Amino acid sequence: MAAMRAIVEPNKGRMQGTAARDAYDGIMNKVKAPLGVTFHNDKLGDVSGWWCRPANFQPGKAIVHLHGGWFNWGSALAFRNFVGQIAAQAEVEAFIPEYRLAPEHPFPAAIEDAQSCYRELVNRGTTLVALTGDSAGGGLALSLLAIATNPEFSNGVTPVGAVVLSPVTDLTLSGQSWQSRAAADPYFIQSQAAGLVKAYLAGADPNNPMASPLYGSLAGLPPIRVQVGDDEVLLDDSRRYVERAIEAGVDAKLDVWEGMPHGFLGGIGTFNASAQALEAIGDFLAAIFAKKYMNSTIADRTTHLL
Protein backbone atom coordinates (compact mmCIF):
# COMPACT_ATOMS: atom_id res chain seq x y z
CA MET A 1 0.00 0.00 0.00
CA ALA A 2 2.87 2.37 0.78
CA ALA A 3 4.34 1.73 -2.66
CA MET A 4 0.98 2.37 -4.33
CA ARG A 5 0.50 5.61 -2.42
CA ALA A 6 3.95 6.83 -3.44
CA ILE A 7 2.89 6.46 -7.08
CA VAL A 8 -0.61 7.94 -7.01
CA GLU A 9 -0.59 10.63 -4.31
CA PRO A 10 1.51 13.16 -6.31
CA ASN A 11 -1.45 13.33 -8.74
CA LYS A 12 -4.14 13.55 -6.06
CA GLY A 13 -7.02 15.75 -7.22
CA ARG A 14 -5.40 16.56 -10.55
CA MET A 15 -7.61 14.48 -12.84
CA GLN A 16 -10.03 17.06 -14.17
CA GLY A 17 -12.65 17.11 -16.90
CA THR A 18 -12.61 15.20 -20.16
CA ALA A 19 -8.82 15.49 -20.43
CA ALA A 20 -8.53 12.78 -17.77
CA ARG A 21 -10.43 10.13 -19.73
CA ASP A 22 -7.43 8.46 -21.36
CA ALA A 23 -5.50 8.37 -18.10
CA TYR A 24 -8.47 6.92 -16.25
CA ASP A 25 -9.00 4.19 -18.85
CA GLY A 26 -5.30 3.46 -18.67
CA ILE A 27 -5.63 2.76 -14.95
CA MET A 28 -8.60 0.44 -15.44
CA ASN A 29 -6.90 -1.41 -18.29
CA LYS A 30 -4.21 -2.52 -15.83
CA VAL A 31 -6.64 -4.60 -13.73
CA LYS A 32 -5.62 -8.25 -13.85
CA ALA A 33 -7.43 -10.18 -16.60
CA PRO A 34 -9.83 -12.86 -15.31
CA LEU A 35 -9.22 -16.47 -16.25
CA GLY A 36 -11.72 -18.21 -18.51
CA VAL A 37 -13.73 -15.09 -19.36
CA THR A 38 -14.45 -14.01 -22.93
CA PHE A 39 -15.61 -10.55 -24.00
CA HIS A 40 -18.24 -9.73 -26.62
CA ASN A 41 -19.47 -6.40 -27.94
CA ASP A 42 -23.25 -6.02 -28.04
CA LYS A 43 -26.07 -3.49 -27.81
CA LEU A 44 -28.93 -3.54 -25.33
CA GLY A 45 -31.63 -1.17 -26.46
CA ASP A 46 -29.83 1.83 -27.89
CA VAL A 47 -26.80 1.37 -25.66
CA SER A 48 -23.62 -0.37 -26.77
CA GLY A 49 -21.46 -2.25 -24.30
CA TRP A 50 -19.49 -5.38 -23.53
CA TRP A 51 -20.46 -8.80 -22.22
CA CYS A 52 -18.08 -10.54 -19.84
CA ARG A 53 -18.85 -14.26 -20.10
CA PRO A 54 -17.26 -16.90 -17.86
CA ALA A 55 -16.89 -20.31 -19.46
CA ASN A 56 -19.31 -21.78 -16.90
CA PHE A 57 -21.91 -18.99 -16.91
CA GLN A 58 -25.48 -19.97 -16.13
CA PRO A 59 -28.12 -19.15 -18.80
CA GLY A 60 -31.08 -17.05 -17.73
CA LYS A 61 -29.07 -15.01 -15.26
CA ALA A 62 -27.23 -11.75 -15.86
CA ILE A 63 -25.45 -8.91 -14.11
CA VAL A 64 -25.64 -5.31 -15.29
CA HIS A 65 -22.58 -3.39 -14.13
CA LEU A 66 -22.49 0.41 -14.21
CA HIS A 67 -18.87 1.56 -14.36
CA GLY A 68 -17.24 4.33 -12.37
CA GLY A 69 -15.54 7.56 -13.41
CA TRP A 70 -17.40 10.41 -11.72
CA PHE A 71 -19.98 10.43 -14.55
CA ASN A 72 -17.33 12.09 -16.79
CA TRP A 73 -14.82 9.28 -17.36
CA GLY A 74 -14.69 5.55 -17.96
CA SER A 75 -15.64 3.15 -20.73
CA ALA A 76 -17.10 -0.32 -20.96
CA LEU A 77 -14.01 -1.44 -22.86
CA ALA A 78 -11.60 -0.33 -20.12
CA PHE A 79 -13.70 -1.97 -17.39
CA ARG A 80 -13.82 -5.43 -18.97
CA ASN A 81 -11.17 -7.01 -16.75
CA PHE A 82 -12.60 -5.42 -13.61
CA VAL A 83 -16.14 -6.62 -14.29
CA GLY A 84 -14.89 -9.90 -15.70
CA GLN A 85 -13.43 -10.69 -12.28
CA ILE A 86 -16.87 -10.24 -10.72
CA ALA A 87 -18.55 -12.30 -13.44
CA ALA A 88 -16.05 -15.13 -13.03
CA GLN A 89 -16.50 -15.22 -9.27
CA ALA A 90 -20.30 -15.27 -9.56
CA GLU A 91 -20.33 -17.62 -12.59
CA VAL A 92 -22.81 -15.27 -14.27
CA GLU A 93 -22.40 -13.20 -17.43
CA ALA A 94 -22.18 -9.45 -16.94
CA PHE A 95 -22.98 -6.58 -19.31
CA ILE A 96 -21.22 -3.21 -19.04
CA PRO A 97 -23.25 -0.44 -20.71
CA GLU A 98 -21.41 2.32 -22.54
CA TYR A 99 -23.67 4.91 -20.95
CA ARG A 100 -23.37 8.51 -22.09
CA LEU A 101 -20.89 10.69 -20.21
CA ALA A 102 -20.97 14.29 -19.00
CA PRO A 103 -20.42 17.04 -19.85
CA GLU A 104 -21.52 16.20 -23.40
CA HIS A 105 -24.51 14.29 -22.03
CA PRO A 106 -25.45 15.53 -18.56
CA PHE A 107 -28.00 14.11 -16.12
CA PRO A 108 -30.27 12.22 -16.66
CA ALA A 109 -28.62 10.68 -19.74
CA ALA A 110 -26.63 8.04 -17.81
CA ILE A 111 -29.56 6.73 -15.76
CA GLU A 112 -31.78 6.73 -18.86
CA ASP A 113 -29.23 4.52 -20.62
CA ALA A 114 -29.10 2.20 -17.60
CA GLN A 115 -32.88 1.85 -17.69
CA SER A 116 -32.82 1.11 -21.42
CA CYS A 117 -30.29 -1.71 -20.91
CA TYR A 118 -32.30 -3.29 -18.12
CA ARG A 119 -35.52 -3.24 -20.13
CA GLU A 120 -33.89 -4.76 -23.21
CA LEU A 121 -32.27 -7.49 -21.13
CA VAL A 122 -35.69 -8.43 -19.76
CA ASN A 123 -37.22 -8.24 -23.24
CA ARG A 124 -34.65 -10.82 -24.36
CA GLY A 125 -36.02 -13.23 -21.77
CA THR A 126 -33.61 -12.78 -18.87
CA THR A 127 -35.65 -12.94 -15.67
CA LEU A 128 -32.89 -13.05 -13.05
CA VAL A 129 -30.89 -9.81 -13.04
CA ALA A 130 -28.51 -8.43 -10.42
CA LEU A 131 -27.11 -4.91 -10.49
CA THR A 132 -23.53 -4.01 -9.66
CA GLY A 133 -21.57 -0.80 -9.93
CA ASP A 134 -18.52 1.02 -8.67
CA SER A 135 -18.07 4.64 -7.58
CA ALA A 136 -20.34 6.85 -9.72
CA GLY A 137 -21.59 3.66 -11.35
CA GLY A 138 -22.47 2.38 -7.90
CA GLY A 139 -24.73 5.37 -7.44
CA LEU A 140 -26.29 4.74 -10.84
CA ALA A 141 -26.84 1.08 -9.92
CA LEU A 142 -28.66 2.05 -6.71
CA SER A 143 -30.83 4.57 -8.56
CA LEU A 144 -31.66 1.93 -11.16
CA LEU A 145 -32.39 -0.56 -8.37
CA ALA A 146 -35.06 1.76 -6.93
CA ILE A 147 -36.59 2.30 -10.38
CA ALA A 148 -36.54 -1.34 -11.49
CA THR A 149 -37.90 -2.65 -8.19
CA ASN A 150 -41.26 -1.22 -9.26
CA PRO A 151 -42.99 -4.23 -10.91
CA GLU A 152 -44.56 -1.92 -13.50
CA PHE A 153 -41.15 -0.84 -14.80
CA SER A 154 -40.21 -3.92 -16.80
CA ASN A 155 -42.92 -6.57 -17.15
CA GLY A 156 -42.75 -7.47 -13.48
CA VAL A 157 -39.09 -8.54 -13.61
CA THR A 158 -37.40 -6.89 -10.64
CA PRO A 159 -33.72 -7.18 -9.68
CA VAL A 160 -32.67 -9.99 -7.36
CA GLY A 161 -30.32 -7.61 -5.54
CA ALA A 162 -27.31 -5.34 -5.88
CA VAL A 163 -23.64 -5.08 -4.98
CA VAL A 164 -22.00 -1.67 -5.10
CA LEU A 165 -18.39 -0.67 -4.50
CA SER A 166 -17.70 2.73 -2.94
CA PRO A 167 -20.88 4.18 -4.44
CA VAL A 168 -21.43 7.90 -4.96
CA THR A 169 -24.82 8.28 -3.28
CA ASP A 170 -24.85 11.98 -2.36
CA LEU A 171 -24.10 14.62 -4.98
CA THR A 172 -24.44 17.38 -2.39
CA LEU A 173 -21.05 16.09 -1.14
CA SER A 174 -22.19 16.54 2.45
CA GLY A 175 -20.68 13.40 3.99
CA GLN A 176 -18.35 13.98 6.93
CA SER A 177 -15.72 11.72 5.40
CA TRP A 178 -14.95 14.47 2.86
CA GLN A 179 -13.20 16.06 5.82
CA SER A 180 -12.31 13.11 8.07
CA ARG A 181 -10.69 11.13 5.21
CA ALA A 182 -9.33 14.07 3.23
CA ALA A 183 -5.74 13.27 4.15
CA ALA A 184 -6.09 9.48 3.98
CA ASP A 185 -7.66 9.35 0.49
CA PRO A 186 -4.84 9.15 -2.09
CA TYR A 187 -7.00 10.03 -5.09
CA PHE A 188 -9.74 12.64 -4.63
CA ILE A 189 -10.30 16.06 -3.12
CA GLN A 190 -13.66 17.75 -2.65
CA SER A 191 -13.12 20.64 -5.07
CA GLN A 192 -12.20 18.15 -7.81
CA ALA A 193 -15.35 16.11 -7.18
CA ALA A 194 -17.48 19.27 -7.05
CA GLY A 195 -16.34 20.25 -10.54
CA LEU A 196 -17.10 16.82 -11.97
CA VAL A 197 -20.52 16.71 -10.29
CA LYS A 198 -21.33 20.20 -11.59
CA ALA A 199 -20.54 19.05 -15.14
CA TYR A 200 -22.80 16.03 -14.67
CA LEU A 201 -25.78 17.77 -13.09
CA ALA A 202 -25.70 20.83 -15.38
CA GLY A 203 -28.00 22.69 -13.03
CA ALA A 204 -30.16 19.74 -11.93
CA ASP A 205 -31.02 19.32 -8.26
CA PRO A 206 -28.35 17.21 -6.49
CA ASN A 207 -31.07 16.02 -4.08
CA ASN A 208 -32.99 14.33 -6.90
CA PRO A 209 -33.08 10.60 -5.97
CA MET A 210 -32.24 9.66 -9.57
CA ALA A 211 -28.97 11.55 -9.11
CA SER A 212 -28.42 10.92 -5.38
CA PRO A 213 -29.96 7.60 -4.31
CA LEU A 214 -29.32 8.47 -0.67
CA TYR A 215 -32.35 10.78 -0.81
CA GLY A 216 -34.78 8.33 -2.40
CA SER A 217 -37.31 5.96 -0.86
CA LEU A 218 -35.50 2.72 -0.02
CA ALA A 219 -38.44 0.69 1.28
CA GLY A 220 -39.04 -2.57 -0.56
CA LEU A 221 -35.60 -2.87 -2.16
CA PRO A 222 -34.05 -6.34 -2.59
CA PRO A 223 -30.85 -7.35 -0.73
CA ILE A 224 -27.90 -4.95 -1.04
CA ARG A 225 -24.21 -5.34 -0.19
CA VAL A 226 -21.79 -2.43 -0.14
CA GLN A 227 -17.98 -2.61 -0.14
CA VAL A 228 -15.91 0.46 0.71
CA GLY A 229 -12.39 1.32 1.88
CA ASP A 230 -11.79 3.00 5.22
CA ASP A 231 -9.34 5.43 3.60
CA GLU A 232 -11.64 7.15 1.14
CA VAL A 233 -13.62 10.37 1.12
CA LEU A 234 -16.69 8.48 -0.11
CA LEU A 235 -16.91 6.37 3.05
CA ASP A 236 -19.94 8.24 4.41
CA ASP A 237 -21.78 7.90 1.10
CA SER A 238 -21.76 4.15 1.82
CA ARG A 239 -22.37 4.36 5.56
CA ARG A 240 -25.37 6.66 5.36
CA TYR A 241 -26.99 4.77 2.48
CA VAL A 242 -26.77 1.43 4.30
CA GLU A 243 -28.04 2.98 7.53
CA ARG A 244 -31.08 4.37 5.69
CA ALA A 245 -31.66 1.07 3.89
CA ILE A 246 -31.64 -0.88 7.16
CA GLU A 247 -34.03 1.64 8.71
CA ALA A 248 -36.34 1.03 5.73
CA GLY A 249 -36.31 -2.71 6.37
CA VAL A 250 -33.93 -3.66 3.56
CA ASP A 251 -31.48 -6.58 3.88
CA ALA A 252 -28.41 -4.36 3.58
CA LYS A 253 -24.85 -4.82 4.80
CA LEU A 254 -21.71 -2.69 4.65
CA ASP A 255 -18.15 -4.03 4.63
CA VAL A 256 -15.50 -1.42 5.47
CA TRP A 257 -11.96 -2.51 4.59
CA GLU A 258 -9.30 -1.13 6.91
CA GLY A 259 -6.44 0.68 5.19
CA MET A 260 -7.99 0.36 1.73
CA PRO A 261 -8.45 3.30 -0.68
CA HIS A 262 -11.06 3.91 -3.35
CA GLY A 263 -11.18 1.26 -6.06
CA PHE A 264 -9.16 -1.28 -4.08
CA LEU A 265 -11.03 -4.17 -5.68
CA GLY A 266 -9.05 -3.44 -8.83
CA GLY A 267 -5.94 -4.61 -6.99
CA ILE A 268 -6.61 -8.30 -7.59
CA GLY A 269 -3.29 -10.11 -7.24
CA THR A 270 -1.83 -7.26 -5.17
CA PHE A 271 -4.03 -6.83 -2.09
CA ASN A 272 -5.43 -9.71 -0.04
CA ALA A 273 -8.43 -7.49 0.71
CA SER A 274 -9.24 -7.35 -3.01
CA ALA A 275 -9.42 -11.14 -3.28
CA GLN A 276 -11.43 -11.41 -0.06
CA ALA A 277 -13.91 -8.74 -1.15
CA LEU A 278 -14.28 -10.36 -4.56
CA GLU A 279 -15.00 -13.72 -2.94
CA ALA A 280 -17.64 -12.13 -0.68
CA ILE A 281 -19.26 -10.48 -3.70
CA GLY A 282 -19.34 -13.74 -5.62
CA ASP A 283 -20.84 -15.63 -2.67
CA PHE A 284 -23.56 -13.01 -2.22
CA LEU A 285 -24.47 -12.91 -5.92
CA ALA A 286 -24.64 -16.70 -6.07
CA ALA A 287 -26.89 -16.72 -3.00
CA ILE A 288 -29.38 -14.13 -4.27
CA PHE A 289 -29.61 -15.74 -7.69
CA ALA A 290 -30.23 -19.14 -6.05
CA LYS A 291 -32.83 -17.74 -3.62
CA LYS A 292 -34.71 -15.98 -6.40
CA TYR A 293 -34.64 -19.15 -8.48
CA MET A 294 -35.84 -21.25 -5.55
CA ASN A 295 -38.69 -18.83 -4.79
CA SER A 296 -39.84 -18.65 -8.41
CA THR A 297 -39.73 -22.44 -8.68
CA ILE A 298 -41.90 -22.82 -5.58
CA ALA A 299 -44.37 -20.26 -6.94
CA ASP A 300 -44.53 -22.07 -10.28
CA ARG A 301 -45.23 -25.37 -8.53
CA THR A 302 -47.92 -23.81 -6.36
CA THR A 303 -49.64 -22.32 -9.38
CA HIS A 304 -49.48 -25.64 -11.16
CA LEU A 305 -50.99 -27.49 -8.19
CA LEU A 306 -53.78 -24.94 -7.86
C-alpha positions in Angstrom: 0.0 0.0 0.0 2.9 2.4 0.8 4.3 1.7 -2.7 1.0 2.4 -4.3 0.5 5.6 -2.4 4.0 6.8 -3.4 2.9 6.5 -7.1 -0.6 7.9 -7.0 -0.6 10.6 -4.3 1.5 13.2 -6.3 -1.5 13.3 -8.7 -4.1 13.6 -6.1 -7.0 15.8 -7.2 -5.4 16.6 -10.6 -7.6 14.5 -12.8 -10.0 17.1 -14.2 -12.6 17.1 -16.9 -12.6 15.2 -20.2 -8.8 15.5 -20.4 -8.5 12.8 -17.8 -10.4 10.1 -19.7 -7.4 8.5 -21.4 -5.5 8.4 -18.1 -8.5 6.9 -16.2 -9.0 4.2 -18.9 -5.3 3.5 -18.7 -5.6 2.8 -14.9 -8.6 0.4 -15.4 -6.9 -1.4 -18.3 -4.2 -2.5 -15.8 -6.6 -4.6 -13.7 -5.6 -8.3 -13.8 -7.4 -10.2 -16.6 -9.8 -12.9 -15.3 -9.2 -16.5 -16.3 -11.7 -18.2 -18.5 -13.7 -15.1 -19.4 -14.5 -14.0 -22.9 -15.6 -10.6 -24.0 -18.2 -9.7 -26.6 -19.5 -6.4 -27.9 -23.3 -6.0 -28.0 -26.1 -3.5 -27.8 -28.9 -3.5 -25.3 -31.6 -1.2 -26.5 -29.8 1.8 -27.9 -26.8 1.4 -25.7 -23.6 -0.4 -26.8 -21.5 -2.3 -24.3 -19.5 -5.4 -23.5 -20.5 -8.8 -22.2 -18.1 -10.5 -19.8 -18.9 -14.3 -20.1 -17.3 -16.9 -17.9 -16.9 -20.3 -19.5 -19.3 -21.8 -16.9 -21.9 -19.0 -16.9 -25.5 -20.0 -16.1 -28.1 -19.1 -18.8 -31.1 -17.1 -17.7 -29.1 -15.0 -15.3 -27.2 -11.7 -15.9 -25.5 -8.9 -14.1 -25.6 -5.3 -15.3 -22.6 -3.4 -14.1 -22.5 0.4 -14.2 -18.9 1.6 -14.4 -17.2 4.3 -12.4 -15.5 7.6 -13.4 -17.4 10.4 -11.7 -20.0 10.4 -14.6 -17.3 12.1 -16.8 -14.8 9.3 -17.4 -14.7 5.5 -18.0 -15.6 3.2 -20.7 -17.1 -0.3 -21.0 -14.0 -1.4 -22.9 -11.6 -0.3 -20.1 -13.7 -2.0 -17.4 -13.8 -5.4 -19.0 -11.2 -7.0 -16.8 -12.6 -5.4 -13.6 -16.1 -6.6 -14.3 -14.9 -9.9 -15.7 -13.4 -10.7 -12.3 -16.9 -10.2 -10.7 -18.6 -12.3 -13.4 -16.1 -15.1 -13.0 -16.5 -15.2 -9.3 -20.3 -15.3 -9.6 -20.3 -17.6 -12.6 -22.8 -15.3 -14.3 -22.4 -13.2 -17.4 -22.2 -9.4 -16.9 -23.0 -6.6 -19.3 -21.2 -3.2 -19.0 -23.2 -0.4 -20.7 -21.4 2.3 -22.5 -23.7 4.9 -21.0 -23.4 8.5 -22.1 -20.9 10.7 -20.2 -21.0 14.3 -19.0 -20.4 17.0 -19.8 -21.5 16.2 -23.4 -24.5 14.3 -22.0 -25.5 15.5 -18.6 -28.0 14.1 -16.1 -30.3 12.2 -16.7 -28.6 10.7 -19.7 -26.6 8.0 -17.8 -29.6 6.7 -15.8 -31.8 6.7 -18.9 -29.2 4.5 -20.6 -29.1 2.2 -17.6 -32.9 1.8 -17.7 -32.8 1.1 -21.4 -30.3 -1.7 -20.9 -32.3 -3.3 -18.1 -35.5 -3.2 -20.1 -33.9 -4.8 -23.2 -32.3 -7.5 -21.1 -35.7 -8.4 -19.8 -37.2 -8.2 -23.2 -34.7 -10.8 -24.4 -36.0 -13.2 -21.8 -33.6 -12.8 -18.9 -35.6 -12.9 -15.7 -32.9 -13.1 -13.0 -30.9 -9.8 -13.0 -28.5 -8.4 -10.4 -27.1 -4.9 -10.5 -23.5 -4.0 -9.7 -21.6 -0.8 -9.9 -18.5 1.0 -8.7 -18.1 4.6 -7.6 -20.3 6.8 -9.7 -21.6 3.7 -11.3 -22.5 2.4 -7.9 -24.7 5.4 -7.4 -26.3 4.7 -10.8 -26.8 1.1 -9.9 -28.7 2.1 -6.7 -30.8 4.6 -8.6 -31.7 1.9 -11.2 -32.4 -0.6 -8.4 -35.1 1.8 -6.9 -36.6 2.3 -10.4 -36.5 -1.3 -11.5 -37.9 -2.6 -8.2 -41.3 -1.2 -9.3 -43.0 -4.2 -10.9 -44.6 -1.9 -13.5 -41.2 -0.8 -14.8 -40.2 -3.9 -16.8 -42.9 -6.6 -17.1 -42.7 -7.5 -13.5 -39.1 -8.5 -13.6 -37.4 -6.9 -10.6 -33.7 -7.2 -9.7 -32.7 -10.0 -7.4 -30.3 -7.6 -5.5 -27.3 -5.3 -5.9 -23.6 -5.1 -5.0 -22.0 -1.7 -5.1 -18.4 -0.7 -4.5 -17.7 2.7 -2.9 -20.9 4.2 -4.4 -21.4 7.9 -5.0 -24.8 8.3 -3.3 -24.9 12.0 -2.4 -24.1 14.6 -5.0 -24.4 17.4 -2.4 -21.0 16.1 -1.1 -22.2 16.5 2.4 -20.7 13.4 4.0 -18.4 14.0 6.9 -15.7 11.7 5.4 -15.0 14.5 2.9 -13.2 16.1 5.8 -12.3 13.1 8.1 -10.7 11.1 5.2 -9.3 14.1 3.2 -5.7 13.3 4.2 -6.1 9.5 4.0 -7.7 9.4 0.5 -4.8 9.1 -2.1 -7.0 10.0 -5.1 -9.7 12.6 -4.6 -10.3 16.1 -3.1 -13.7 17.8 -2.6 -13.1 20.6 -5.1 -12.2 18.1 -7.8 -15.4 16.1 -7.2 -17.5 19.3 -7.1 -16.3 20.3 -10.5 -17.1 16.8 -12.0 -20.5 16.7 -10.3 -21.3 20.2 -11.6 -20.5 19.1 -15.1 -22.8 16.0 -14.7 -25.8 17.8 -13.1 -25.7 20.8 -15.4 -28.0 22.7 -13.0 -30.2 19.7 -11.9 -31.0 19.3 -8.3 -28.3 17.2 -6.5 -31.1 16.0 -4.1 -33.0 14.3 -6.9 -33.1 10.6 -6.0 -32.2 9.7 -9.6 -29.0 11.5 -9.1 -28.4 10.9 -5.4 -30.0 7.6 -4.3 -29.3 8.5 -0.7 -32.4 10.8 -0.8 -34.8 8.3 -2.4 -37.3 6.0 -0.9 -35.5 2.7 0.0 -38.4 0.7 1.3 -39.0 -2.6 -0.6 -35.6 -2.9 -2.2 -34.0 -6.3 -2.6 -30.8 -7.4 -0.7 -27.9 -5.0 -1.0 -24.2 -5.3 -0.2 -21.8 -2.4 -0.1 -18.0 -2.6 -0.1 -15.9 0.5 0.7 -12.4 1.3 1.9 -11.8 3.0 5.2 -9.3 5.4 3.6 -11.6 7.2 1.1 -13.6 10.4 1.1 -16.7 8.5 -0.1 -16.9 6.4 3.1 -19.9 8.2 4.4 -21.8 7.9 1.1 -21.8 4.1 1.8 -22.4 4.4 5.6 -25.4 6.7 5.4 -27.0 4.8 2.5 -26.8 1.4 4.3 -28.0 3.0 7.5 -31.1 4.4 5.7 -31.7 1.1 3.9 -31.6 -0.9 7.2 -34.0 1.6 8.7 -36.3 1.0 5.7 -36.3 -2.7 6.4 -33.9 -3.7 3.6 -31.5 -6.6 3.9 -28.4 -4.4 3.6 -24.8 -4.8 4.8 -21.7 -2.7 4.7 -18.1 -4.0 4.6 -15.5 -1.4 5.5 -12.0 -2.5 4.6 -9.3 -1.1 6.9 -6.4 0.7 5.2 -8.0 0.4 1.7 -8.4 3.3 -0.7 -11.1 3.9 -3.3 -11.2 1.3 -6.1 -9.2 -1.3 -4.1 -11.0 -4.2 -5.7 -9.0 -3.4 -8.8 -5.9 -4.6 -7.0 -6.6 -8.3 -7.6 -3.3 -10.1 -7.2 -1.8 -7.3 -5.2 -4.0 -6.8 -2.1 -5.4 -9.7 0.0 -8.4 -7.5 0.7 -9.2 -7.4 -3.0 -9.4 -11.1 -3.3 -11.4 -11.4 -0.1 -13.9 -8.7 -1.1 -14.3 -10.4 -4.6 -15.0 -13.7 -2.9 -17.6 -12.1 -0.7 -19.3 -10.5 -3.7 -19.3 -13.7 -5.6 -20.8 -15.6 -2.7 -23.6 -13.0 -2.2 -24.5 -12.9 -5.9 -24.6 -16.7 -6.1 -26.9 -16.7 -3.0 -29.4 -14.1 -4.3 -29.6 -15.7 -7.7 -30.2 -19.1 -6.1 -32.8 -17.7 -3.6 -34.7 -16.0 -6.4 -34.6 -19.1 -8.5 -35.8 -21.2 -5.6 -38.7 -18.8 -4.8 -39.8 -18.6 -8.4 -39.7 -22.4 -8.7 -41.9 -22.8 -5.6 -44.4 -20.3 -6.9 -44.5 -22.1 -10.3 -45.2 -25.4 -8.5 -47.9 -23.8 -6.4 -49.6 -22.3 -9.4 -49.5 -25.6 -11.2 -51.0 -27.5 -8.2 -53.8 -24.9 -7.9 
